[in-house]
Amino acid sequence: MVVLPAHGFGGAEDLPIPFGTALIGASWALTISFAVLALAWTEPRLVAPRGPAEPPPRRRWLQGLGAALTAWFLVALYAGPSDGTNGGVGALYVWVWVGLVPLALIFGHVWRDLSPWRTVQEVVGRLTGRPEGYLAWPARLGYWPAALGLFAYVWLELASPDSGAVGPVRWWVAAYVAATVAGGVVFGPTWFDRADPFDVYSAVVARLSPFVEDGRFKLHHPLMSLTRVPVAPGLVAVLAVLLGSTAFDSFSGMPEWQRVDAGPVLQTAVLALFCVVAGTLFSLAAVATGGVSAERRRALPGEYAHTVVPIVVGYIVAHYATYLIETGQETLLLMLDPLGRGWHALGGFEPVYWLTDHPALLASVKVIAVLVGHVVAVLSAHDRALALLPKAHRLSGQLGMLFVMIAFTFTGLYLLFTG
């Protein structure tokens, strides 16, 4: 019988990378950063219309698959055992949260098709004659509800008193479902585009997919589609929560922090601090330029926000790779016995811990993921600066963003080394 220990949730535990590997990654990040600044193109090449094109209709077979997967998850979570053998907890923490990233990178914003809550909204909309909901989404809210929802999720996983217990996860999922369905009925599909934390997360990461563009399979330049992340208030906060929470997860594994008697209040405060610092540093770097009006300066963080997505994705891949692959196998065994009846659908299959058994390879994968994310982010930020800033400030105006991206990458490597 597979049992997922509480520490398997509440954050991912992994082998730290060797100091030499971290140093090599940091050296490459620094070298490439200044090479981009000095040698890259001098006119914008990645300019594309902002905002999404009209997506294709949702695919019915994927709607059905999403409904079936959701039913499986809910049965396991609410009808399954109330201990460490409940697969629904792992399905949320591992499959949904971490698995969403490779899903979006390979298949694009397929979450839009799979979402059972969008399906509920469509059905209610047809029955009530209100397919667009009852109220228009207030533009000033932007992505702020999604940012708050994401923080509520990472708090559950990383800072709540007992993140590995079944009870708190059941309550959180119930509150999420109620809020999402109600919001969709009231505000229509726009609710999912701006307020559903998992939907927004998927949509942002999907912009980096080289295989799918606006819901259609099409090989394309992912940095072009990345520039089309719709800008709205709260977008920087969404990315700050994703980056800051992953950094906090690494930080919480440091021996120094482990020795602190940190209760949920201190855990919550430090988690929030990581997110606030990430968002503040990024915003300050974005506005650190001359030659623009005060109004234009205020808009710069949102205009640059998409450029930090590759850093977020690279760090998440580095930090959670073994968590997804290895704990994901353990979760599969539990989910194949959703009611805890002792079923063995895969016979004597045992999880394979191949990555953990090859620490040198794992360390290389981690550093490469962080480094690739950094390089893509720097290139994207460079091109965005060329498009946004007057010619006299194109070089000096990039320095703040370059330094903060280097800081993010160095901090990520350091935390992967020490955590």
N, C-alpha and C positions, 0 to 999 in steps of 0.2 A: 504493500500500500504506500503510495507516494503521499507525503505530507509536506506542505510548503511551510517552513518556519516563518515566524513573524518577521525576522530580519530579512527574509527574502523579498518582502515588500517594504514599504516605508523607505524606498530608495534602493538603488542597485549597489551590491557589493562586488568588487572586482579586484583583480591583481593590479597593483600599481605598475606604471611603466618605469623602466630603468632610467637613471639620471642621464646616462649618455645618449639614450634615444630621445629623451625630452630635449636635451641640449642641441642635438642635431636638428630636430624639428624647429626649435626656436631660431636657430641660426639661419635656416632656410627661409623661415617666415620673414625675418628681418631683411635678408638679402633681397628676396623677391619683392618685398614691399617698396624698397627704395629703387629697385630696377624698374618697377612699373611707373613710379613717379618720374623717373628720369628718361625712360626709353619708350614708353607706350605711346599710342597714337595721340595726336594733338587736337583732333576734332571728334565730336561725339559720333559714335557708330551704333549705339544701342537705343536710339530714340524710337519709341513706339507709342501709339495712342494709349493713354492711361485708362484704366477701367476695363472690365471684362467685355468681350464680344458676347453676342446673344448665344447662350449655350444651347446645345441640342436638347430635345425632349428627354426626360428621364427614361432609362431603359427598363421596361417592365420586368424582364427576367431578373435584373439586378435588384429591383424593388422587392421581388419575391424572395430572393436570396437574403437580402437584408432583413426582411421580416422573420425568416426562418432562423437566421443566426441570432437575432435579438431574442426570439422566443427561447432558443436553446440557452442563451446567457441568463435570461431572467429565471428560467426553471432551475438552473444550477444554483443561482445566487439565492433565490428565495425558498426553494423547495429542497435544496441540498443540505448537507450537514452544517452545523454551526461552529465548526472548528477548522483546523488547518487543511482538512481534506476538501473544503469547498472550492471547486474550480472556478466559480464565478468571480472570486476576488482576483485570482491570477489573470482571468480573461480581461478584466478591466485594467489592471495595472500593467500587464505585459502585452497582451494582444492589441488592445485598443490604443493605449497611450503610446507605447513604443512602436508597435507594429504599424501604426498610422503613417509613420515617416517613410519606410520603404514602400508601403502601399501607394502613397501619393507620388513618390519619385518615379515609380514604374508605371502606374496606371492613371496618373493625374488625379483630378478631384473626383474620384469614383465614390467617395463618401457621399456626395450629393445624390447619387443613384441608390446607394445602399441604405441611406438614412430612413428608418421606419417613421421617424417623427415628421419628416417631409411628406411621407405617404399619408399619415393621419391628417395633416393639414390639407392636403389635396382633397381627400375624401370629405372632410368637414366643409371645405370651401365649396365643393360641388353641391353638397346637400343644402347648404345655407344660401347659396347664390353669392357667396363672398370669397371668390378664389384669391383675391389680393388682401384679404383680411378686412378688419373694420376700421383700422387706424393707419395713417401713414407713419412710417418710421421717422422719428425726429432726427434730422441731420446732425444736430449738436451731440447726440449720443454716440454716433459713429460706432466704433468697435469697443467702447468702454464696457458694455455688458459682457462681451466675450472675454475681455481682459480680467474682469472680476470672476467670471466663471472658471477661467484657467487657474487663477490664483486659488479659488476654492478647491479645485481638484488637487493642485500641488500641495496645498495645506493638508488635505486629507492624507495624501501619500507620504509627505515628508515631515509634517509638524504636528499632526493630531496625536492625542494621547495614546491611541492603540490602532495604528494604521493597518496592521495585519489582521485585526479582528473582523469577523463577518458583519456584526451588528452595525458599526459605523458606515461600512460600505453600503449596506442595504438602505440605510437612511439617506445617504448622499445620493445614491442612484434614484431613489424615489423622489427626492426633491428636484433633482435634475430633470427627470422625465416630466414631472408636473409643470415645472417652469417652462420647459421647452415646448411642450404641447400647447400650453396656454398662450405662450408668446407667439407661436406659429399661427394659432387661430385668430388672435387679435391683430397681429401685424403682417400676416401673410408670409410669403417666401423670404422677404427681406429680413425677417427675424433670424433665419438660419444663416444668411450671408453676413450678418453683423453681430449677432448675440449668442449663437450656439457655439460654445468654446471648441468643441471637436470639429465642427463644420468649418469654422474660421481657420483653425490650425491646419486642417487638411487643404483648404483652398490656398493658403499662403505657401505651404511646402510644395504643392502641386505645380506652382509656377516655375519650379526648378526642374520639372520633368522634361527630358529631351524627347520623350516619346508621344506625349499627349498635349495638345494645345486647345484650350476652351472646349474640353470634353470630346475632342476628336483625335483619333490616333494619327499622328503626323510628326515625322522626324523634323526637328527644328532647333534653332539656337536657343538654349534655355535662358541665356542672359537677356534675350529679347523679350521672352514671355515674362521674365522676372520683373522687368520695368513696368509691367502692366498690372501690378498689384494695386487695387483701388485704394486711393489715399482717403482717409477719413479720420476724425478725431479718435484717439485711442489706439491707433495702429502701432505706434512706438511702444505703448504700454503692453500690448499683446506680445511683441517680440522681447521686451524686457522681462516679462514673466517667464517666457520659455527659456531665455538665456540665463537669467538670474537663478531660476529654480534648479536648473541642471548644475550650475556652478555650486549652489548650496548643497545639492546632493553629494557632489564630490567632496566638498568641504566637510560635511558631516561625517565622512569616513576617516578624516584625519585623526591620528592618535590623540593629538592635543584636545580636539573637540570631544572625542569619546570620553576623555577623563573629566569633562565638565558635567556637573549634575544639571543638565539643561531640561527643564520641564517644558510643557507645551507653550507657555507664554513666551519664554526666551527663544524657543525654536521658531515660533511664529514671527517674533520680532526680527530675528536674524534672517529668516527667509525673506521677509518683506524688505529688509535692508538690502539684501543682494539684488532683488528686483529693482528697487528704487535707484540704487547706485548704477546698475547697468543702463537703465533708461536715462538717468540724468547725464552720465558721461557721454552717452551717444548723442543726446540732444545738444549738449554744450559743444561737442565736436562739430555737429552739423551747422551750428550758427556762428562758428569761429571763422568768419571771413569778412572781408570788407567789400565795398562796392555794391551793396544791396540795400534796399529800403527796409525800414523797420517791419513793415507788413510782410515783405518778402522773406525777411529773416525768420519771422515766426513760422512761416510755412516750410522752412527748410528741413526740420526733422522728419516731417511726414514725407517729403519728397525724396529723402535719402533712406527712408525706413526699409525699403525692399533690399537695400544693399547688405544689411546685416543678416538676412535670411540664410545665406550660405554658411556663415559662422555658426548660427544656431543649429543648422542641420548637421554640419560637420562635428560639432561638439556632442550632439545627441547620439550620433552614430558611434563616436568613439566611446562615449560613456556607457551606452546601453547595449552594445553589440552582443556581449555574452549573456546579458540579462534576457534579451529577446530570444536568442537561439537556444540557450540551455535551460533557463527557467521556463521558456516557452514550451519546451518538450514536457517538462513536469506538469505544466498547466494542461497540456493536451491530454495526458493520461487521466487527470482528474476530471476534465470536461467530458471524456468518453464514459465516465461513470457519474453523471450529473446528480443523481440522487444518493450517491454514497452507498450503493448496494453491493459493492465488491465485484463489479463487472470488470472483465479484462478483454476489452475489444481488440487489443493488439497483442494478445497472448502474453508472452514473457518479455516484451520489449522493455528495455531500460534506457533512460536518457543517456545520450552520448555527450561527454564534456570535452570535445576535441579541442576547442579553442583554449580552454583553461589548461589543457595538457600540453599546449604549445605556446608558452608565455612569450617567447621571442617573436613569433609570428603575430600574436595578439598585440604586443606592444607596437609593432610596425604598422599594423592595421589602424590602431588608435591614432598614432602620430600622422599617418598619411591622411586619415579622415579630417583631422583638425587642420592640417596644412592645406589640403585641397579646398576646404571651406574658406580658409583665410585668403588664399589666392583669388578664388572666384569673387569673394566679397570685395577685395581691394580693386580688382579690375572693374567690377560693377560701380563701385564708388568713384573711381577715376573717371569713368565715362559720364556718370551722373554730374560730377562737378563741371566737366566740360560743357554739358548741356545747360546747367543752371547758372553758372557764375560768369561775370564779365571777363573778357580776355585778360585784363590787367591783374585779376585776382585768381586765375585758374590754378596757378601753382601754389601760392601761399594759402589759398582757400582749401586745398586738399590736405594740408599738413595735420590739422586737428583730427580729421577723420582717419587719416593714416595712422596716427599715433594711438588713437583709441582702439582701432582694430588690432594693432600690434599688442596693445595692453590686454584686450580680450583673449587673444590667442596665447600669449605668454601665460596669462592667469590660468587658462584652460589646461595648458601643458603642465604647469606647476601643480595644479590640483590633481591631475591624472597621475603625476609622479608621487605626490605625498599621500593621496587618498587611497 
